[in-house]
Amino acid sequence: MKVEVYDLLSSKAGEIDLEDSVFSVPVRPHLFWEVVNWQRAKRRAGTHSVKSRGQVRGGGQKPWRQKGTGRARQGTRTAGQWVGGGVIHGPTPRDYSYRIPKKKRRAALCSALSMKVLEGKIRVVENLDFPEIKTKQVVRLLEAFDAPKALFVDVTSRDEASNLVQHNESLRLSIRNLKNAKYLAVEGLNVEDLLGYEYLFVSRSAVERLQEALKR
């Protein structure tokens, strides 16, 4: 399948072949639900905590004698029914993350990419290297393509000397102040962000790297 490639002025700059196994698979919404839930579960801090009756200070003395007062019997002021007492079956720190098969994650990502192609909401750009760091450049690009909300994806490189990943800084820094746009490295492309942004702007080199990683 071929799609058009554009330049930063929204003019046609050629075509690119898209792998059918990545960009032309059946759309499977149930996989979106599963994978997005998995992503959100991984992000949960799980640091919630309350004190049980054994952790609340005090409670050593019985509030009143067992019988003869006309009131309900009480053994300690740290019990859950007392103000300031411990919480019964309250939350404790835990890890919410879990695992799902890699094949399912790949299938969901390919399905989301295919949905963008079917809807005509993907824009392949020859390159996303802006001449300078200016938010106005991204705004003009969005207006030229009539894309109110967009996700931008580009490749990264690794500096051999420092072994650090280098991003497209002119793109990343130009986007960071926009509420309706987001930058992702191609390695970080995920289902939740694909579904959260109406349009997908991806560089030619990022498409090639995606196809290399996802094609069967």
Backbone as CSV, one residue per row, in Angstrom:
resi,resn,N_x,N_y,N_z,CA_x,CA_y,CA_z,C_x,C_y,C_z
1,MET,0.842,-1.189,0.000,0.000,0.000,0.000,0.883,1.246,0.000
2,LYS,0.545,2.190,-0.859,1.330,3.405,-0.966,0.570,4.597,-0.380
3,VAL,1.298,5.456,0.300,0.725,6.715,0.791,1.658,7.846,0.384
4,GLU,1.116,9.035,0.353,1.899,10.196,-0.062,2.800,10.681,1.067
5,VAL,3.933,11.222,0.675,4.886,11.817,1.613,4.894,13.316,1.388
6,TYR,4.897,14.072,2.482,4.837,15.532,2.397,6.117,16.148,2.958
7,ASP,6.315,17.413,2.648,7.393,18.162,3.280,6.802,19.070,4.354
8,LEU,7.623,19.873,4.978,7.162,20.722,6.071,6.264,21.865,5.600
9,LEU,6.168,22.053,4.291,5.281,23.085,3.747,3.968,22.480,3.269
10,SER,3.730,21.223,3.623,2.516,20.469,3.268,2.405,20.193,1.778
11,SER,3.516,20.281,1.063,3.535,19.938,-0.359,3.944,18.480,-0.527
12,LYS,3.445,17.833,-1.580,3.773,16.443,-1.826,5.244,16.298,-2.208
13,ALA,5.893,15.308,-1.585,7.323,15.109,-1.834,7.626,13.685,-2.288
14,GLY,6.609,12.914,-2.625,6.834,11.554,-3.080,5.837,10.583,-2.479
15,GLU,6.206,9.299,-2.494,5.362,8.246,-1.952,6.212,7.268,-1.162
16,ILE,5.539,6.483,-0.329,6.226,5.455,0.436,5.339,4.219,0.493
17,ASP,5.968,3.060,0.418,5.239,1.796,0.525,5.094,1.414,1.988
18,LEU,3.870,1.145,2.406,3.606,0.709,3.769,3.366,-0.795,3.794
19,GLU,3.963,-1.454,4.759,3.798,-2.898,4.916,2.363,-3.219,5.307
20,ASP,1.745,-4.133,4.567,0.369,-4.513,4.885,0.258,-5.175,6.247
21,SER,1.304,-5.872,6.684,1.253,-6.561,7.978,1.344,-5.599,9.148
22,VAL,1.649,-4.325,8.870,1.765,-3.314,9.941,0.667,-2.262,9.816
23,PHE,0.401,-1.799,8.586,-0.509,-0.681,8.374,-1.821,-1.076,7.693
24,SER,-2.035,-2.356,7.503,-3.275,-2.779,6.853,-3.776,-4.085,7.461
25,VAL,-3.984,-4.070,8.763,-4.510,-5.241,9.469,-5.906,-4.903,9.990
26,PRO,-6.712,-5.903,10.329,-8.051,-5.614,10.860,-7.994,-4.797,12.151
27,VAL,-8.911,-3.865,12.277,-9.002,-3.048,13.495,-9.712,-3.862,14.575
28,ARG,-9.059,-4.018,15.715,-9.582,-4.866,16.791,-9.700,-4.036,18.074
29,PRO,-10.832,-3.388,18.275,-10.993,-2.478,19.425,-10.794,-3.157,20.782
30,HIS,-11.104,-4.443,20.890,-10.946,-5.100,22.196,-9.475,-5.140,22.617
31,LEU,-8.567,-5.180,21.626,-7.144,-5.134,21.964,-6.742,-3.762,22.482
32,PHE,-7.383,-2.704,21.956,-7.098,-1.359,22.462,-7.409,-1.299,23.951
33,TRP,-8.587,-1.827,24.319,-9.012,-1.793,25.727,-8.007,-2.527,26.605
34,GLU,-7.575,-3.704,26.174,-6.662,-4.500,26.986,-5.307,-3.821,27.141
35,VAL,-4.767,-3.311,26.048,-3.413,-2.745,26.087,-3.399,-1.400,26.808
36,VAL,-4.424,-0.577,26.611,-4.462,0.716,27.317,-4.610,0.497,28.815
37,ASN,-5.427,-0.450,29.231,-5.527,-0.772,30.653,-4.194,-1.240,31.205
38,TRP,-3.471,-2.031,30.429,-2.149,-2.512,30.848,-1.170,-1.345,30.997
39,GLN,-1.198,-0.401,30.052,-0.325,0.765,30.138,-0.636,1.595,31.382
40,ARG,-1.911,1.809,31.646,-2.289,2.628,32.798,-1.966,1.920,34.111
41,ALA,-2.101,0.610,34.133,-1.767,-0.138,35.345,-0.277,-0.036,35.650
42,LYS,0.553,-0.037,34.616,1.993,0.079,34.831,2.372,1.436,35.412
43,ARG,1.588,2.460,35.075,1.906,3.814,35.544,1.443,4.084,36.972
44,ARG,0.561,3.250,37.495,0.036,3.505,38.838,1.150,3.392,39.872
45,ALA,1.217,4.380,40.743,2.292,4.394,41.738,2.110,3.290,42.774
46,GLY,0.879,3.052,43.176,0.634,2.015,44.174,1.201,2.340,45.543
47,THR,1.340,3.635,45.846,1.939,4.028,47.124,0.894,4.355,48.188
48,HIS,-0.369,4.079,47.919,-1.423,4.371,48.887,-1.242,3.490,50.126
49,SER,-1.483,4.071,51.283,-1.296,3.314,52.525,-2.091,3.956,53.656
50,VAL,-2.658,3.145,54.509,-3.339,3.617,55.709,-2.862,2.760,56.888
51,LYS,-3.187,3.201,58.089,-2.780,2.456,59.281,-3.887,1.506,59.721
52,SER,-3.483,0.302,60.002,-4.421,-0.660,60.576,-4.492,-0.427,62.088
53,ARG,-5.359,-1.155,62.776,-5.514,-0.951,64.209,-4.235,-1.291,64.969
54,GLY,-3.401,-2.143,64.403,-2.144,-2.481,65.064,-1.084,-1.423,64.906
55,GLN,-1.272,-0.481,63.973,-0.278,0.556,63.730,-0.652,1.901,64.338
56,VAL,-1.903,2.033,64.792,-2.333,3.289,65.410,-1.796,3.364,66.840
57,ARG,-1.345,4.551,67.201,-0.765,4.732,68.532,-1.864,4.704,69.592
58,GLY,-1.576,4.092,70.721,-2.511,4.037,71.843,-3.313,2.756,71.835
59,GLY,-4.432,2.787,72.555,-5.325,1.639,72.578,-4.991,0.579,73.607
60,GLY,-4.041,0.890,74.482,-3.669,-0.136,75.467,-4.680,-0.315,76.583
61,GLN,-5.419,0.744,76.875,-6.381,0.682,77.993,-7.796,0.460,77.464
62,LYS,-8.514,-0.379,78.124,-9.907,-0.623,77.745,-10.721,0.636,78.049
63,PRO,-11.550,1.124,77.097,-12.260,2.396,77.301,-13.150,2.409,78.545
64,TRP,-13.863,1.360,78.823,-14.689,1.217,80.036,-14.864,-0.266,80.327
65,ARG,-15.386,-0.519,81.510,-15.493,-1.912,81.922,-16.466,-2.668,81.011
66,GLN,-16.355,-3.947,81.020,-17.110,-4.782,80.084,-18.614,-4.703,80.315
67,LYS,-19.038,-4.721,81.559,-20.479,-4.796,81.851,-20.909,-3.667,82.782
68,GLY,-22.213,-3.411,82.763,-22.782,-2.503,83.741,-22.861,-1.056,83.344
69,THR,-22.394,-0.681,82.195,-22.437,0.735,81.796,-23.622,1.041,80.878
70,GLY,-24.239,0.039,80.309,-25.335,0.259,79.367,-24.862,0.574,77.960
71,ARG,-23.589,0.609,77.790,-23.045,0.878,76.457,-22.479,-0.409,75.863
72,ALA,-22.233,-0.346,74.548,-21.663,-1.520,73.885,-20.252,-1.762,74.394
73,ARG,-19.895,-3.017,74.474,-18.554,-3.354,74.961,-17.489,-2.911,73.960
74,GLN,-16.404,-2.394,74.470,-15.289,-1.925,73.642,-13.988,-2.419,74.271
75,GLY,-13.087,-2.854,73.389,-11.818,-3.352,73.909,-10.664,-2.399,73.710
76,THR,-10.739,-1.530,72.682,-9.629,-0.623,72.399,-10.118,0.558,71.571
77,ARG,-9.482,1.689,71.787,-9.851,2.876,71.010,-9.195,2.890,69.623
78,THR,-8.368,1.919,69.314,-7.750,1.859,67.986,-8.603,1.055,66.996
79,ALA,-9.750,0.555,67.448,-10.616,-0.212,66.549,-11.178,0.693,65.453
80,GLY,-11.610,0.090,64.367,-12.024,0.845,63.189,-13.244,1.720,63.390
81,GLN,-14.122,1.385,64.339,-15.335,2.194,64.522,-15.079,3.468,65.322
82,TRP,-13.892,3.637,65.867,-13.556,4.827,66.646,-12.926,5.882,65.742
83,VAL,-13.233,7.160,66.035,-12.561,8.252,65.339,-11.085,8.222,65.714
84,GLY,-10.219,8.201,64.724,-8.790,8.113,64.976,-8.290,6.690,65.066
85,GLY,-9.202,5.736,64.927,-8.790,4.342,64.966,-8.229,3.877,63.634
86,GLY,-7.829,2.630,63.596,-7.267,2.070,62.376,-8.332,1.844,61.312
87,VAL,-7.886,1.693,60.072,-8.781,1.441,58.943,-8.859,-0.061,58.710
88,ILE,-10.075,-0.556,58.577,-10.272,-1.981,58.376,-10.179,-2.310,56.889
89,HIS,-9.347,-3.251,56.535,-9.141,-3.679,55.153,-8.804,-2.503,54.233
90,GLY,-7.986,-1.590,54.722,-7.603,-0.423,53.927,-6.543,-0.758,52.899
91,PRO,-6.260,0.176,51.973,-5.257,-0.070,50.936,-3.839,-0.083,51.497
92,THR,-3.007,-0.903,50.918,-1.594,-0.983,51.289,-0.763,-0.866,50.012
93,PRO,0.502,-0.485,50.130,1.332,-0.364,48.922,1.359,-1.661,48.127
94,ARG,1.198,-1.524,46.811,1.196,-2.703,45.949,1.612,-2.325,44.539
95,ASP,1.980,-3.309,43.780,2.364,-3.125,42.387,1.196,-3.530,41.505
96,TYR,0.673,-2.579,40.731,-0.496,-2.845,39.887,-0.121,-3.409,38.512
97,SER,1.151,-3.411,38.190,1.545,-3.844,36.853,1.351,-5.345,36.682
98,TYR,1.143,-5.717,35.437,1.027,-7.133,35.100,1.544,-7.312,33.676
99,ARG,1.620,-8.517,33.225,2.198,-8.796,31.919,1.120,-9.233,30.929
100,ILE,1.298,-8.787,29.698,0.473,-9.313,28.620,1.424,-9.755,27.501
101,PRO,1.020,-10.693,26.671,1.926,-11.221,25.640,2.409,-10.149,24.664
102,LYS,3.639,-10.289,24.218,4.200,-9.356,23.242,3.405,-9.367,21.943
103,LYS,2.909,-10.536,21.562,2.141,-10.622,20.321,0.862,-9.787,20.407
104,LYS,0.266,-9.759,21.588,-0.950,-8.968,21.763,-0.632,-7.469,21.710
105,ARG,0.474,-7.073,22.305,0.871,-5.668,22.260,1.190,-5.237,20.827
106,ARG,1.896,-6.096,20.097,2.204,-5.784,18.697,0.929,-5.701,17.864
107,ALA,0.021,-6.648,18.081,-1.229,-6.658,17.314,-2.048,-5.403,17.590
108,ALA,-2.083,-4.941,18.833,-2.835,-3.739,19.175,-2.220,-2.505,18.524
109,LEU,-0.879,-2.429,18.518,-0.202,-1.276,17.912,-0.420,-1.249,16.402
110,CYS,-0.301,-2.398,15.756,-0.545,-2.463,14.308,-1.999,-2.133,13.990
111,SER,-2.907,-2.580,14.845,-4.326,-2.293,14.641,-4.597,-0.796,14.752
112,ALA,-3.959,-0.129,15.721,-4.139,1.318,15.878,-3.550,2.082,14.690
113,LEU,-2.391,1.646,14.204,-1.789,2.284,13.034,-2.663,2.090,11.798
114,SER,-3.217,0.895,11.653,-4.094,0.614,10.512,-5.360,1.461,10.564
115,MET,-5.860,1.704,11.779,-7.050,2.536,11.928,-6.762,3.970,11.475
116,LYS,-5.566,4.486,11.793,-5.193,5.826,11.349,-5.140,5.901,9.824
117,VAL,-4.619,4.839,9.198,-4.549,4.818,7.736,-5.950,4.776,7.138
118,LEU,-6.818,3.946,7.691,-8.186,3.834,7.186,-8.941,5.152,7.306
119,GLU,-8.712,5.866,8.398,-9.389,7.136,8.633,-8.746,8.293,7.875
120,GLY,-7.584,8.039,7.262,-6.873,9.111,6.571,-6.274,10.115,7.531
121,LYS,-5.888,9.659,8.727,-5.381,10.566,9.764,-3.875,10.408,9.990
122,ILE,-3.174,9.789,9.037,-1.724,9.658,9.161,-1.068,10.528,8.098
123,ARG,-0.013,11.248,8.487,0.722,12.103,7.569,2.208,11.732,7.655
124,VAL,2.712,11.184,6.559,4.134,10.849,6.499,4.884,12.059,5.955
125,VAL,5.859,12.533,6.727,6.633,13.722,6.354,8.050,13.281,6.014
126,GLU,8.605,13.873,4.981,9.951,13.491,4.537,10.939,13.569,5.694
127,ASN,10.914,14.652,6.421,11.691,14.759,7.665,11.054,15.820,8.541
128,LEU,11.275,15.700,9.821,10.682,16.624,10.789,11.748,17.491,11.458
129,ASP,12.795,17.787,10.702,13.884,18.615,11.220,13.576,20.081,10.959
130,PHE,13.156,20.781,11.982,12.882,22.209,11.851,14.194,22.993,11.871
131,PRO,14.270,24.079,11.123,15.517,24.857,11.082,15.872,25.492,12.428
132,GLU,14.875,25.753,13.261,15.128,26.333,14.578,14.023,25.902,15.540
133,ILE,14.253,26.140,16.808,13.273,25.759,17.828,12.235,26.874,17.936
134,LYS,11.096,26.675,17.292,10.022,27.649,17.304,8.686,26.926,17.351
135,THR,7.875,27.231,18.372,6.552,26.618,18.475,5.667,27.027,17.308
136,LYS,5.867,28.223,16.786,5.051,28.713,15.665,5.183,27.810,14.438
137,GLN,6.350,27.189,14.274,6.539,26.304,13.122,5.601,25.106,13.198
138,VAL,5.448,24.557,14.383,4.549,23.412,14.565,3.107,23.850,14.382
139,VAL,2.763,25.022,14.897,1.400,25.544,14.753,1.060,25.739,13.285
140,ARG,1.995,26.289,12.529,1.758,26.493,11.088,1.598,25.160,10.365
141,LEU,2.389,24.168,10.774,2.289,22.849,10.154,0.934,22.216,10.437
142,LEU,0.447,22.327,11.660,-0.860,21.779,12.020,-1.975,22.482,11.254
143,GLU,-1.846,23.787,11.113,-2.857,24.541,10.372,-2.834,24.179,8.889
144,ALA,-1.653,23.952,8.344,-1.539,23.618,6.924,-2.204,22.284,6.608
145,PHE,-2.127,21.340,7.553,-2.741,20.027,7.357,-4.134,19.937,7.976
146,ASP,-4.609,21.050,8.530,-5.920,21.074,9.176,-6.018,19.966,10.229
147,ALA,-4.995,19.889,11.075,-4.917,18.861,12.123,-4.947,19.544,13.481
148,PRO,-6.100,19.566,14.152,-6.198,20.277,15.436,-5.436,19.614,16.579
149,LYS,-5.278,18.295,16.510,-4.616,17.581,17.603,-3.775,16.459,17.014
150,ALA,-2.460,16.492,17.261,-1.594,15.567,16.537,-0.474,15.024,17.417
151,LEU,-0.064,13.815,17.064,1.075,13.145,17.689,2.208,13.106,16.669
152,PHE,3.408,13.556,17.079,4.567,13.580,16.193,5.549,12.482,16.614
153,VAL,6.008,11.719,15.642,6.912,10.602,15.918,8.119,10.705,15.005
154,ASP,9.305,10.608,15.601,10.539,10.668,14.811,11.558,9.699,15.395
155,VAL,12.615,9.450,14.642,13.640,8.499,15.065,14.592,9.158,16.057
156,THR,15.342,8.317,16.739,16.399,8.773,17.638,17.715,8.168,17.172
157,SER,18.795,8.677,17.706,20.120,8.123,17.421,20.868,7.975,18.740
158,ARG,21.931,7.222,18.715,22.718,7.009,19.930,24.135,7.542,19.732
159,ASP,24.552,8.391,20.664,25.894,8.952,20.626,26.878,7.877,21.081
160,GLU,27.792,7.500,20.207,28.727,6.428,20.536,29.666,6.811,21.665
161,ALA,30.012,8.087,21.765,30.954,8.508,22.798,30.334,8.428,24.193
162,SER,29.131,8.981,24.336,28.483,9.014,25.650,27.465,7.896,25.837
163,ASN,27.114,7.202,24.749,26.116,6.122,24.769,24.747,6.629,25.220
164,LEU,24.449,7.895,24.899,23.172,8.494,25.253,22.276,8.593,24.016
165,VAL,20.983,8.442,24.240,20.021,8.554,23.149,19.803,10.027,22.824
166,GLN,19.878,10.350,21.556,19.694,11.730,21.110,18.380,11.843,20.342
167,HIS,17.524,12.770,20.771,16.232,12.995,20.142,16.331,14.130,19.126
168,ASN,15.292,14.280,18.349,15.156,15.419,17.446,14.773,16.623,18.312
169,GLU,15.772,17.315,18.807,15.541,18.382,19.782,14.758,19.552,19.202
170,SER,14.977,19.885,17.943,14.232,21.005,17.358,12.739,20.697,17.324
171,LEU,12.399,19.441,17.090,10.992,19.036,17.091,10.458,18.928,18.511
172,ARG,11.203,18.258,19.362,10.727,18.019,20.739,10.510,19.325,21.493
173,LEU,11.456,20.240,21.377,11.352,21.499,22.121,10.329,22.452,21.507
174,SER,10.083,22.323,20.207,9.075,23.176,19.573,7.664,22.745,19.947
175,ILE,7.506,21.492,20.332,6.183,20.948,20.632,5.824,21.038,22.109
176,ARG,6.809,21.092,22.965,6.576,20.859,24.397,5.576,21.816,25.046
177,ASN,5.372,23.008,24.486,4.442,23.962,25.083,3.043,23.906,24.489
178,LEU,2.808,22.991,23.565,1.495,22.880,22.926,0.653,21.825,23.634
179,LYS,-0.582,22.195,23.982,-1.480,21.253,24.637,-2.067,20.243,23.657
180,ASN,-2.151,20.620,22.404,-2.811,19.774,21.422,-1.825,18.976,20.571
181,ALA,-0.566,18.899,20.990,0.435,18.144,20.244,1.406,17.485,21.216
182,LYS,1.990,16.394,20.775,2.928,15.660,21.620,3.998,15.024,20.749
183,TYR,5.211,14.962,21.287,6.319,14.315,20.592,6.631,12.984,21.246
184,LEU,6.902,11.973,20.418,7.346,10.673,20.907,8.485,10.175,20.029
185,ALA,9.458,9.539,20.654,10.448,8.799,19.880,9.778,7.563,19.302
186,VAL,10.264,7.087,18.186,9.617,5.952,17.530,9.595,4.727,18.437
187,GLU,10.599,4.599,19.312,10.628,3.459,20.240,9.536,3.555,21.297
188,GLY,9.025,4.754,21.529,8.014,4.949,22.563,6.594,5.017,22.041
189,LEU,6.400,4.778,20.749,5.046,4.821,20.183,4.174,3.766,20.850
190,ASN,2.982,4.176,21.275,2.121,3.273,22.033,0.659,3.492,21.657
191,VAL,-0.158,2.535,22.044,-1.570,2.533,21.655,-2.329,3.687,22.302
192,GLU,-2.082,3.962,23.569,-2.836,5.003,24.268,-2.656,6.367,23.612
193,ASP,-1.423,6.720,23.259,-1.189,8.017,22.617,-1.735,8.040,21.193
194,LEU,-1.661,6.923,20.495,-2.232,6.871,19.148,-3.728,7.129,19.174
195,LEU,-4.403,6.580,20.177,-5.846,6.778,20.281,-6.190,8.160,20.840
196,GLY,-5.282,8.739,21.606,-5.560,10.020,22.262,-5.390,11.230,21.359
197,TYR,-4.688,11.061,20.237,-4.458,12.178,19.316,-5.070,11.839,17.956
198,GLU,-5.764,12.809,17.387,-6.530,12.556,16.171,-5.635,12.237,14.984
199,TYR,-4.555,13.009,14.812,-3.669,12.829,13.663,-2.310,12.303,14.115
200,LEU,-1.669,11.588,13.195,-0.327,11.067,13.440,0.602,11.611,12.367
201,PHE,1.622,12.383,12.794,2.665,12.861,11.905,3.922,12.041,12.176
202,VAL,4.411,11.377,11.157,5.560,10.492,11.345,6.540,10.703,10.201
203,SER,7.817,10.739,10.524,8.828,10.947,9.488,9.025,9.676,8.676
204,ARG,9.572,9.830,7.479,9.813,8.673,6.617,10.733,7.662,7.299
205,SER,11.787,8.149,7.924,12.723,7.241,8.595,12.070,6.522,9.767
206,ALA,11.125,7.198,10.442,10.419,6.553,11.550,9.493,5.451,11.037
207,VAL,8.859,5.682,9.869,8.016,4.648,9.266,8.855,3.421,8.930
208,GLU,10.023,3.649,8.356,10.895,2.532,7.994,11.338,1.753,9.228
209,ARG,11.631,2.460,10.301,12.049,1.770,11.520,10.880,1.024,12.164
210,LEU,9.697,1.620,12.103,8.506,0.943,12.627,8.245,-0.351,11.868
211,GLN,8.324,-0.276,10.566,8.054,-1.464,9.753,9.095,-2.543,10.013
212,GLU,10.317,-2.131,10.216,11.380,-3.094,10.501,11.127,-3.812,11.832
213,ALA,10.579,-3.077,12.807,10.374,-3.650,14.127,9.086,-4.464,14.220
214,LEU,8.056,-4.091,13.439,6.733,-4.696,13.617,6.327,-5.693,12.541
215,LYS,6.969,-5.640,11.400,6.518,-6.520,10.322,6.801,-7.980,10.651
216,ARG,5.959,-8.841,10.151,6.093,-10.276,10.404,7.031,-10.910,9.383
